[in-house]
Structures are given as C-alpha cells and as structure tokens.
Amino acid sequence: MRIEPDVKLDYSSVLLRPKRSVLGSRKDVKLTRQFTFKNKSKWEGVPLMASNMDGVGTFDMADTLAEQRIFTCLVKTYSVEELAEFFNDTSKPERTNYVAMSIGILDHDKHKFEDVYKEVGDKLKYVCIDVANGYSERFLDFITNFSKKYPGIIIIAGNVVTADQTQELILNGADIVKVGIGPGSVCTTRLKTGVGYPQLSAVMECADAAHGLGGHIIADGGCTCPGDVAKAFAGGSDFVMLGGMLAGHDQGGGEIITKQYVTQEVGITEEKSFVQFYGMSSKSANEKHFGGLKKYRSSEGRTVLVPYRGNVNDTVQDILGGVRSACTYVGANMLKRLSKCATFIQVNNQLNTVYESSTIGE
C-alpha cells in the first residue's frame, strides 16, 4: 500500500484565468481541429464526441452531429445488418469520417466487427474498443492483435486514467485513448469500488503521455456544462466525449415521459417532460441488453430522468458558444491554442448559486 500525496483536480477544482486578448468577437475563434493519426490518416472537424451510450450514440444523433463535423461513437448494440445498412448509405458520405462502430473485447465482438467490415469495407474507418477497465492484459492483447489485423482502422481505446497505461495502449496500436474512470453523471463506479481519478488531472497527465508518442486522447465524462468542456480542452484533451450533456434530445430516441407537478398556487399544475437515461453498467442496461445483472457483479450505474431538451443542435450551439467565449477570455484565436494560452487557478467555489433554483430561462 502507498499514498500519493499530490492533490488531483476535477473540473470543479479550477477556473481559467482571463488574459489580455486581441480577439474582437467570439465568431473569430476557429473551433475545428486537424489531426494526423499514426497510420497517416487525417481527420478534420469539431472535436466533440457523442458517447456510445443508449440515448446518445444513435444513428440519428450521428447523422445530425456529422452535419456539423462532430463525431459519434455508436452504441455497441446495433446489429450487423443495421450497421451495414447505415455505413453503406451513399446519401450520407460524411458518416465515414465522423462515426465509429463500438465493440468490446469478447469473441463475439471480434466476429461482429469482421462481419460488418466485410459488408462495408473502407466506409468503416473508426472503431471504439470500449471496456470499463482498460488495465487488463486481455484488453491490451486485444488492441495489439486488432491493430495488426486492421492497420487501416483508427482505434479508439479505453478507458484509462494514468499516463503509463495511455502509453501502453498507444505503443500497442491505439490511436486515440479514452480517458475517464468514474466521472460520468450516471456512473457509480467510484461509489461501488472506490476506484477512480479526478478527471482534469487524468486528462492533463494522459494528454502529456499521449502527445509525446504521437497519440491523442478523449476526455470522457465529468462535463456538466460548457465551461467544463472548455476546461477539458484547456487541459490538453484532443476530443471531449459527452454523455449526459447530450442525453434527452430528439436524436437520442427514447420515450418522452410527462409528469405533472402541483405548484404552490392552489389548482395550478405544471407539466414537465423527461427522458430516461442510464449508465451502461447499470441494472437497466444489463436487463435491456444482457439478460439481467449477473450474480457475480453489482450495478455500477444510475438510472435517471433527464429533462427533455428537444433538438440537439440547440445544445451543441450552447456548448460551442461557451468554448468560443472561453477562448476569447484567454486570448486563443483557435481551439488548438487553448491549452497553450490557459492558466488554471485552484478555487474553493466556482458559482454564485443563490438564485439557481429560481431560474426560469436564459
């Protein structure tokens, strides 16, 4: 047993310090990034990612976000037939550059990818190899073997939170490493296991490790607002993956649940609409996709109702507007330079919340 005495930071632990800027307007900030991966493939777009979660990583979400050159990792549960039809649709050529198929590391995952790849060929350029614990030897072996068999496929792999395992994954074939254990809004891994790592520090340390080897990282989880997204980019992340912030929209599907609330005024009721959202290690996800929760494990996710939010484009505009504004405050004329311009200050409190419960709009 040992203790690391250094304090690690979450997004809520810091604020960005403003600096003198020559930017005249938020609209002058360039949010697109250009990346070259290890196999020399190139990507250009706005480096947000929709998470491969139910209600987020859907076909409809992918198509909507791809129109803005934003990336989506699809849920693992689409069938071979559904995926083949999706990627072979020639009316949506942008899918090739902004959508990843997601798989695990079991034998049926390997065979599923093989079957889809046979059907769609080079229309499938990205795979998200996703497990909860990216520290197992089995996971590392899978990445190694997959990268040798499919050298033309860009591999997104995770999740990890430390520099050493980030380097291991990149050296063994991963192009983009997904960073985050336990920070998600519907993840209870930290409660059930005591395992995790404060997300901003994880992003900083893993970004430094990845960039030294020509790799890239995704900050996966922990963002609650556009300011957190800006902090993730400022901490060195190449992409920021969002789950809860993109849940509850039309493009995510799911039943809209309407509830009535009685206000203090007698006889007046208010209707509010919600959509169910749950972690992919939750009891709900296990019952839906895997025949129930196995006896040897516990649920590591919540099931919640998130407010119904309508079209995801409105939320994306809010997120990107916040990131643009952050760039103007610190003097970065493009997203690429945000981390170089950023200075974090540690804080005990970020927000004045006195009227938070009374807000009726923005």
C-alpha positions as CSV (number, residue, x, y, z in Angstrom):
1,M,0.0,0.0,0.0
2,R,1.2,3.5,-0.8
3,I,-0.3,7.0,-0.8
4,E,0.4,9.7,-3.5
5,P,0.3,13.0,-1.6
6,D,-0.2,15.3,-4.6
7,V,-3.7,16.7,-4.9
8,K,-5.5,15.8,-8.1
9,L,-8.1,18.1,-9.7
10,D,-11.6,17.9,-11.1
11,Y,-13.2,20.4,-13.4
12,S,-14.9,21.9,-10.3
13,S,-11.5,22.5,-8.6
14,V,-10.3,25.2,-11.0
15,L,-11.2,28.2,-13.1
16,L,-9.5,29.6,-16.2
17,R,-7.7,32.9,-15.5
18,P,-8.5,35.6,-18.1
19,K,-5.8,37.3,-20.1
20,R,-5.4,40.2,-22.5
21,S,-6.8,39.3,-25.9
22,V,-6.7,40.9,-29.3
23,L,-9.8,39.0,-30.4
24,G,-12.7,41.2,-31.4
25,S,-15.5,38.7,-31.2
26,R,-16.3,35.1,-30.4
27,K,-17.1,34.4,-34.0
28,D,-13.4,34.9,-34.8
29,V,-12.4,31.7,-32.9
30,K,-11.7,28.7,-35.0
31,L,-13.1,25.5,-33.3
32,T,-12.1,23.0,-36.0
33,R,-9.0,20.8,-35.4
34,Q,-6.9,18.8,-37.8
35,F,-5.3,15.6,-36.6
36,T,-3.0,13.1,-38.3
37,F,-3.1,9.7,-36.8
38,K,-0.2,7.2,-36.6
39,N,-1.2,5.4,-39.8
40,K,-1.1,8.8,-41.6
41,S,-4.9,9.1,-41.8
42,K,-6.1,12.7,-41.3
43,W,-9.2,14.0,-39.6
44,E,-10.7,17.5,-39.5
45,G,-13.7,18.7,-37.6
46,V,-15.1,20.0,-34.3
47,P,-13.6,17.6,-31.7
48,L,-16.7,16.9,-29.7
49,M,-17.8,13.3,-29.4
50,A,-21.2,11.8,-28.6
51,S,-20.7,8.9,-26.2
52,N,-21.5,5.3,-27.1
53,M,-24.4,5.2,-24.6
54,D,-28.1,4.4,-25.1
55,G,-29.9,7.6,-25.9
56,V,-26.7,9.3,-27.1
57,G,-24.8,7.1,-29.6
58,T,-27.6,6.6,-32.0
59,F,-27.8,6.7,-35.8
60,D,-30.0,9.8,-35.7
61,M,-27.5,11.5,-33.4
62,A,-24.6,10.6,-35.6
63,D,-26.2,12.0,-38.7
64,T,-27.2,15.2,-37.0
65,L,-23.8,15.8,-35.5
66,A,-21.9,14.8,-38.6
67,E,-23.6,17.7,-40.4
68,Q,-21.5,19.9,-38.1
69,R,-18.5,17.7,-38.4
70,I,-18.9,16.4,-34.9
71,F,-18.0,12.8,-34.1
72,T,-20.2,10.0,-32.7
73,C,-19.3,6.6,-31.2
74,L,-22.3,4.4,-31.8
75,V,-23.8,2.1,-29.1
76,K,-22.5,-1.4,-29.2
77,T,-26.0,-3.0,-29.5
78,Y,-26.7,-2.3,-33.2
79,S,-26.8,-5.5,-35.2
80,V,-24.5,-6.3,-38.1
81,E,-27.4,-5.7,-40.5
82,E,-28.2,-2.3,-39.1
83,L,-24.6,-1.2,-39.1
84,A,-24.0,-2.4,-42.7
85,E,-27.1,-0.6,-43.9
86,F,-26.0,2.6,-42.1
87,F,-22.5,2.7,-43.4
88,N,-23.4,1.7,-46.9
89,D,-25.9,4.5,-47.3
90,T,-24.3,6.6,-50.1
91,S,-26.6,9.5,-49.4
92,K,-24.7,10.2,-46.1
93,P,-21.0,10.1,-47.1
94,E,-20.0,12.1,-44.0
95,R,-20.6,9.1,-41.9
96,T,-17.2,7.7,-42.9
97,N,-15.3,10.5,-41.2
98,Y,-17.5,11.2,-38.2
99,V,-18.8,7.8,-36.9
100,A,-17.2,4.9,-35.1
101,M,-18.5,1.4,-34.6
102,S,-18.2,0.4,-30.9
103,I,-17.2,-3.1,-29.7
104,G,-16.0,-4.9,-26.6
105,I,-13.2,-7.5,-26.4
106,L,-15.1,-10.8,-26.4
107,D,-15.0,-13.2,-29.2
108,H,-18.5,-12.2,-30.5
109,D,-17.3,-8.6,-30.6
110,K,-14.4,-9.6,-32.8
111,H,-16.6,-11.6,-35.1
112,K,-19.2,-8.8,-35.3
113,F,-16.6,-6.3,-36.4
114,E,-15.3,-8.8,-39.0
115,D,-18.9,-9.3,-40.4
116,V,-19.6,-5.5,-40.6
117,Y,-16.2,-4.8,-42.2
118,K,-16.8,-7.4,-44.8
119,E,-20.1,-5.7,-45.7
120,V,-18.9,-2.1,-45.7
121,G,-15.1,-2.1,-46.3
122,D,-13.3,1.2,-46.1
123,K,-16.6,3.1,-45.3
124,L,-15.8,2.0,-41.7
125,K,-12.7,3.9,-40.7
126,Y,-13.0,4.1,-36.9
127,V,-13.6,1.6,-34.1
128,C,-14.2,2.3,-30.5
129,I,-12.9,-0.6,-28.4
130,D,-14.6,0.1,-25.1
131,V,-14.3,-1.6,-21.7
132,A,-14.8,-0.3,-18.2
133,N,-11.3,-1.3,-17.1
134,G,-8.6,-0.5,-19.6
135,Y,-5.9,-2.0,-17.4
136,S,-6.4,-5.7,-18.1
137,E,-3.9,-7.7,-20.1
138,R,-6.7,-9.2,-22.1
139,F,-7.7,-5.7,-23.3
140,L,-4.1,-4.8,-24.2
141,D,-3.7,-8.1,-26.1
142,F,-7.0,-7.4,-28.0
143,I,-5.8,-3.9,-29.1
144,T,-2.4,-5.4,-30.2
145,N,-4.0,-8.1,-32.3
146,F,-6.7,-5.9,-33.7
147,S,-4.2,-3.2,-34.8
148,K,-2.1,-5.8,-36.6
149,K,-5.1,-7.3,-38.4
150,Y,-6.6,-3.9,-39.4
151,P,-3.8,-1.4,-39.8
152,G,-6.0,1.0,-41.7
153,I,-8.6,1.3,-38.9
154,I,-8.3,4.2,-36.4
155,I,-8.6,2.6,-33.0
156,I,-10.2,4.5,-30.1
157,A,-9.5,2.5,-26.9
158,G,-10.3,3.0,-23.2
159,N,-10.9,3.7,-20.5
160,V,-7.8,4.6,-18.5
161,V,-6.7,7.4,-16.3
162,T,-3.0,7.2,-16.0
163,A,0.0,8.1,-18.2
164,D,1.6,4.7,-18.1
165,Q,-1.4,2.8,-19.4
166,T,-2.0,5.6,-22.0
167,Q,1.5,5.0,-23.3
168,E,1.0,1.2,-23.3
169,L,-2.2,1.4,-25.4
170,I,-0.6,3.8,-27.9
171,L,2.6,1.7,-28.2
172,N,0.4,-1.4,-28.8
173,G,-1.8,0.1,-31.5
174,A,-4.3,2.6,-30.2
175,D,-4.6,5.9,-32.0
176,I,-6.9,7.7,-29.5
177,V,-7.1,6.8,-25.8
178,K,-10.4,7.4,-23.9
179,V,-9.6,8.9,-20.5
180,G,-12.0,8.7,-17.6
181,I,-13.0,6.2,-14.8
182,G,-15.9,7.2,-12.7
183,P,-16.6,10.8,-13.5
184,G,-19.8,10.4,-15.6
185,S,-23.2,11.7,-14.4
186,V,-24.7,8.2,-14.3
187,C,-21.6,6.2,-13.3
188,T,-21.3,4.8,-9.8
189,T,-18.0,3.0,-10.1
190,R,-16.4,5.3,-7.5
191,L,-19.2,4.5,-5.0
192,K,-19.2,0.8,-5.7
193,T,-15.4,0.2,-6.0
194,G,-13.6,3.2,-4.5
195,V,-11.6,3.4,-7.8
196,G,-11.2,6.5,-9.9
197,Y,-9.1,9.6,-10.7
198,P,-10.1,13.2,-10.7
199,Q,-10.9,14.0,-14.3
200,L,-8.9,17.2,-15.1
201,S,-5.7,15.7,-13.6
202,A,-6.3,12.5,-15.6
203,V,-6.7,14.5,-18.8
204,M,-3.6,16.5,-18.2
205,E,-1.4,13.6,-17.4
206,C,-2.7,11.3,-20.1
207,A,-2.5,14.1,-22.8
208,D,1.1,14.7,-22.0
209,A,1.9,11.0,-22.3
210,A,-0.1,10.5,-25.5
211,H,1.2,13.6,-27.3
212,G,4.8,12.5,-26.7
213,L,4.1,9.4,-28.7
214,G,2.1,10.9,-31.5
215,G,-1.2,9.7,-30.0
216,H,-4.4,11.5,-29.0
217,I,-6.8,11.4,-26.1
218,I,-10.5,11.9,-25.4
219,A,-11.7,13.4,-22.1
220,D,-14.6,11.0,-21.4
221,G,-17.1,12.0,-18.7
222,G,-17.4,14.6,-16.0
223,C,-18.5,17.6,-18.0
224,T,-21.7,19.2,-16.6
225,C,-21.7,22.5,-18.5
226,P,-19.9,24.2,-21.4
227,G,-17.3,25.6,-19.0
228,D,-16.2,22.0,-18.2
229,V,-15.8,21.3,-21.9
230,A,-13.6,24.3,-22.2
231,K,-11.5,23.2,-19.2
232,A,-11.1,19.7,-20.8
233,F,-9.7,21.2,-24.0
234,A,-7.6,23.6,-21.9
235,G,-6.2,20.7,-20.0
236,G,-4.8,19.2,-23.3
237,S,-7.5,16.9,-24.4
238,D,-7.8,16.5,-28.2
239,F,-11.5,15.4,-28.1
240,V,-14.2,15.8,-25.4
241,M,-16.8,13.0,-25.2
242,L,-20.2,13.8,-23.8
243,G,-23.0,11.6,-22.5
244,G,-25.3,13.3,-20.0
245,M,-25.0,16.7,-21.7
246,L,-26.3,15.1,-25.0
247,A,-29.0,12.9,-23.4
248,G,-32.7,13.8,-23.5
249,H,-32.7,15.0,-27.1
250,D,-34.9,14.0,-30.1
251,Q,-32.0,12.4,-31.8
252,G,-31.3,10.1,-28.9
253,G,-34.7,8.4,-29.1
254,G,-36.4,7.1,-26.0
255,E,-39.8,7.6,-24.6
256,I,-40.8,11.1,-23.5
257,I,-42.3,10.9,-20.1
258,T,-44.5,13.7,-18.9
259,K,-45.1,14.4,-15.2
260,Q,-47.4,16.9,-13.6
261,Y,-46.3,19.0,-10.7
262,V,-48.7,21.0,-8.4
263,T,-47.4,24.4,-7.7
264,Q,-47.9,26.4,-4.5
265,E,-50.8,28.2,-6.1
266,V,-53.9,26.1,-5.5
267,G,-55.3,24.4,-8.5
268,I,-52.4,25.2,-10.8
269,T,-50.3,22.3,-12.3
270,E,-47.2,22.4,-14.3
271,E,-46.2,19.7,-16.9
272,K,-42.6,18.7,-17.3
273,S,-41.2,16.3,-19.8
274,F,-38.3,13.8,-19.3
275,V,-36.4,11.0,-21.0
276,Q,-34.8,8.0,-19.2
277,F,-31.0,7.9,-19.2
278,Y,-28.8,5.3,-17.6
279,G,-25.2,4.2,-17.3
280,M,-24.1,1.3,-19.5
281,S,-23.0,-0.7,-16.4
282,S,-26.4,0.0,-14.7
283,K,-29.0,-2.6,-13.9
284,S,-31.2,-1.0,-16.5
285,A,-28.6,-1.5,-19.3
286,N,-27.9,-5.1,-18.1
287,E,-31.5,-6.0,-18.2
288,K,-32.1,-4.5,-21.6
289,H,-29.0,-5.9,-23.4
290,F,-27.5,-8.8,-21.4
291,G,-30.4,-10.7,-19.9
292,G,-30.1,-9.2,-16.4
293,L,-27.4,-8.4,-13.9
294,K,-25.0,-11.3,-13.4
295,K,-24.8,-12.8,-9.9
296,Y,-21.1,-12.0,-9.6
297,R,-21.3,-8.3,-10.2
298,S,-23.1,-5.2,-8.9
299,S,-24.7,-2.3,-10.8
300,E,-22.2,0.5,-11.4
301,G,-24.6,3.0,-13.0
302,R,-27.6,5.0,-12.2
303,T,-31.0,5.2,-14.0
304,V,-32.3,8.8,-14.0
305,L,-34.8,11.0,-15.8
306,V,-33.2,13.9,-17.6
307,P,-35.2,16.9,-18.9
308,Y,-36.4,16.5,-22.4
309,R,-34.4,19.0,-24.4
310,G,-35.7,18.9,-28.0
311,N,-33.2,19.2,-30.9
312,V,-29.6,18.5,-30.0
313,N,-28.4,21.3,-32.3
314,D,-29.6,23.9,-29.7
315,T,-27.4,22.2,-27.0
316,V,-24.4,22.0,-29.4
317,Q,-24.7,25.7,-30.1
318,D,-24.7,26.4,-26.4
319,I,-21.6,24.2,-25.8
320,L,-19.6,25.6,-28.7
321,G,-20.6,29.1,-27.8
322,G,-19.2,28.6,-24.4
323,V,-16.0,27.2,-25.7
324,R,-15.6,30.1,-28.1
325,S,-16.1,32.5,-25.3
326,A,-13.5,30.8,-23.1
327,C,-11.0,31.1,-26.0
328,T,-11.6,34.9,-26.2
329,Y,-11.1,35.3,-22.4
330,V,-7.7,33.6,-22.5
331,G,-6.6,35.0,-25.9
332,A,-6.7,31.9,-28.0
333,N,-7.8,32.6,-31.6
334,M,-8.3,28.9,-32.3
335,L,-9.1,25.8,-30.2
336,K,-5.7,24.3,-30.9
337,R,-4.1,27.1,-28.9
338,L,-6.4,27.0,-25.9
339,S,-4.2,24.7,-23.9
340,K,-1.1,26.9,-24.6
341,C,-2.9,30.0,-23.5
342,A,-4.6,28.5,-20.5
343,T,-3.7,29.2,-16.9
344,F,-5.8,27.3,-14.2
345,I,-6.3,28.7,-10.8
346,Q,-7.5,26.5,-8.0
347,V,-10.7,27.6,-6.3
348,N,-12.9,26.7,-3.4
349,N,-16.1,27.9,-5.1
350,Q,-17.0,28.5,-8.7
351,L,-20.5,29.8,-8.8
352,N,-23.0,32.0,-7.1
353,T,-26.0,29.7,-6.8
354,V,-28.3,31.9,-4.7
355,Y,-31.0,32.0,-7.5
356,E,-30.2,28.7,-9.2
357,S,-33.5,27.1,-8.2
358,S,-35.5,30.2,-9.2
359,T,-34.1,30.4,-12.8
360,I,-36.9,30.5,-15.4
361,G,-34.7,30.9,-18.6
362,E,-31.6,32.2,-20.0
